[in-house]
Amino acid sequence: MERKTIAFYWKIYRRIMIQDIKSKMSYRADFIISTFGMVATNIAGFISFWILFQNFPSVNGWGYYEMLFLYGFSLISITPVQCLFDNNWSLRINVYSGDFIKYCFRPINLFFYYQSEIFDVKGLGQLFFGIGTLIYAWYKLSLPVTLLAVCKTVVFLTTASLIMISMQNAAAATCFWIQNSFFVLDLAFRFKDYAKYPMTIFSPVFRFIFTFLIPIAFIAYYPSLVILRPGEVPLLSWLSPFIGCLFFWLSYKLWMFGAMNYSGTGS
């Protein structure tokens, strides 16, 4: 993609995002309550870890602060899907009502235009909570703070987020072929709750499923090992950026395939 094209899409996205944020801020009570609910949910998760480790010094070799590191890493990784791709939850409604047809006549990328229509500001609260948790765990674990370590963290966080985005894109796209697709999307989203745990606590069968079939292990576990345990980094950790990009590309192609073959409700 040429630089001019990127600047063109960024200009459009910025305008759409500003208008969407303005419309959400007009309902301040709803915004405040939902944001507080998001933060409260994350605090509850933090407390659950604390309660767990009051009774157990470690979980299968993973200490309290290592688990907190994974938890913070997963919160940051899943933030982009909640902020930037929240419109996937409305896809099935637009498809069944026939309203989706309006997106097909815009002279810009269909996927970009549809996803950019909604920006979920509430997800930023989760982002800041995740960053705070990650920094706190980083400090308690006495991990080295170097430019290389920070760059690795940013790269692996960015590519790890593509896994959750890919799962939601693919699940949302099933609405082009499946009538009750909400359950597929809801199931894919719920899998994120397992991303904050090390894969070593699961049985070999679930480790295989969460690595190769439903790749939630790449949302936090494998990429975080590069920073958390640099002396025992498996090959899958180094492959995380490639796998994230690959799954995102495949989910994009599936989403676009369904969208380009969409012909309205027929009514």
N, C-alpha and C positions, 0 to 999 in steps of 0.2 A: 504494500500500500504506500503511495507517495505521501510526502510530507504535507502537501497541499490538501490532500484528501483527509488526512488525519485532523488537520486544523479545521477543515470544513465540518467534519462530524463533531468535533469538540465544541465548536461554536453553537451548533444546533442543540447538542446535549445540554450545554450550560444554560441555554434559554429555557428549554423544557424543564430542567431541574428546578430553576428559580421559580417558575410558575407553579410547579407542583408543590414546592415548599411553602409558597405564599398561600396556596389554597388550604394546605394542612394547618398552617398557623392560624387561619381564621377560626378554627375550632380548637381553641387553646385548652379547654378543659379536657377534651378527648386526647389531645396530644400529651398533656402533662400526665394524665392517668395511665395511658399506655406506656409512656416512657418510664414512669415509676414502676409499672408492672414488670417491664423488661429488666430493670436494674434489680428489683426484688427477687426475681427468678434466679439471676446470677449470684446474688448474695446467698440465697438458699443453697445453691450448689456448692458455694465456698464453705458454708457452715457444715454441709453434709460430709465434706472431706475432713474437716476438723474433728467432727464427732467420730468418724470412722477411725481416725488415727489416734484417738484417745484410748482406744481399746487394742489396736494392732499397730506395732511399731513399723511394719512394712507390709506391702501386698505383693507377694511373689517376688521379693527382692527390690521392690520400688518403694522408696521412702516418701514421706509426706510432701517434702518440697519438690521432689521429682514429679509426683502426681499433680501438684499445683502447677508446675511448669507445663505439663501436658494439657491441663485444664485451660490455662491462659492461652496457650498456643492454639487450642481448638476454638476458643471463643473468637480470637482474632481471625482465624482461618474461615470461619463460617459467616463472619460479618458481611463480606461483599455480597454473598447470595441473598442476605436479608435486606441490604440497602439498595442494591442495584438490580436485582432480578425478582423483586417481590411481585411484579405484574404477572409472573407465571401462574400465580394462584387464581387469577381472573381469566386465564386463557380458555379454560373449558367453558366458562359462562359466555364469553365472547364468541366462541366457536358455535355453540349450540343455539345462541340467539341470532346468529348471522351478522352480528356487529363486527366480527373480525374482518369481514370483507373490505372495510374501509381502509385497513392498513395495507391492503394489497395494491392500492392505486397511488401510493406515494413514490416519488422518484428517488428514494433512498433505500438503503438496505432494510429489508422487512424486519429482520430480527432486531437490529439496532433500534429502529423506530418504535417497535412494540415495547421492548424492555426499558427504553429510556423514558417512557411515559410516566413511570412511577419511581420515586426515590423515597425509601423508608427511612426517615430521619431517626426513628427510634433505635435503629440498629447501631447508631453512633454511641449510645450509652453502653451497649455491650462491648463495642470496640475499646472504649476507654477503660472499662472494667477489666477486659482481657489484657490490655497493655500493662495496667497496674499490677495484675496478678503475675504476669510474666516477669516483670522487673523485680517484683518482690521475691519470687522464687529464684530468679537469677542471682540476686544478692545473697540469699540464704545459702545457696549452693556454692557460692564463691567461684562462679564461672568467670573466666577471663573476659574482660571488656576490651576488645580490640576492634579495629576497623574491619578486619576480615570477618570476625565473628558477627558483627552487626550486619554486614553485607550478606553473609550467608543466611542470617535470620530473615532478612527482608525478602531475599530471593525464594527461600523455601516456604515462607509464609504465603507469599503471592501465588506460587504455583500450587501449594497445597489447597488454597481456596478454590482453585479451578476444579478440584474433584467434587466438592459439594455443589458447585454451580452446575457441573456436568450432570450430576445425579438429578438435580431439580429440572434442568432443561429436558433431559430424556424422559423423566416421569411426566412432566407437564405435556410433552409432545404426544403422549399416548392418547390425549383427548381427541386427536384427529382420527383415531380408529376405534377407541373404546368409549362407550357412553358414560360409564361410571368410573371415570379416570381419577376422580378426587382421591379415592382410596389408594391408588398407586402413588400419587404425589405425596399424600400424607405419610405413607409408609416410608418413602424415600427420605422425607424430611426427618422422621423420627429416628432414623439410623444415626443421625448426628450425635445422639446421646451416647453412643458407644465409642465415638471417636476420641473421647477424653481419657480412655483407659488404655494401658499398654496391652498389646496383642498377646503377650506372654501369659496373661491371666485366663485366656480362653483355651478351649480344647483345640487340638490340631484341625478338626473339621471346621470350626468357626474361624480359626486363623486363616485357613485356605479361602473360605467364603469372603471374609472381610478384607482379604488381600487381592484376590483375583476375580471374584464375581461381583461383590459389592465393595468397592475399594475404599472403605472408610478408614482403613489403616494408614492411608496416605494423606488424611486430613490433619493428623497430628503426630501419630506414633513414629512412622518412618522418617518424615522430614525433621522432626525435633531431635532425633538421635544424633544428627550431625552436630548439634550444639550441646546437647545434654550429655551424651556419652561418646565423645569423639574417638575413644580408643576401641570401640566395638561397633563401628558403623557397617551395617550390611550393604550389599550391592543395591538392594531395593531402595535404600535411603538416597543413594546418589542418583538413582533413576527417577526419583520423585518428580523433579521438574519436567522431565520428558513425559512421564506417565500423565501428569496433570494436564499438560498441553495436548497430549493425544486424546484423552478422554473429553476435553472441552471441544476439540475439533469434531470428534465423532458425534457428540451431543448436539452441536450446532448443525451439523449436516442432517441429523435425524429431524431436528426441529424445523429446519428449512424445507426438508423433503415433504413433511406433513403440511406445512404452510403453503408451499407452492402448488400442492395438489388439492388444496381447499377450494371448494366451489360454492360455498354458502349452504344454507339450510335446504334449498330446493323448494321453499314455500313461496 
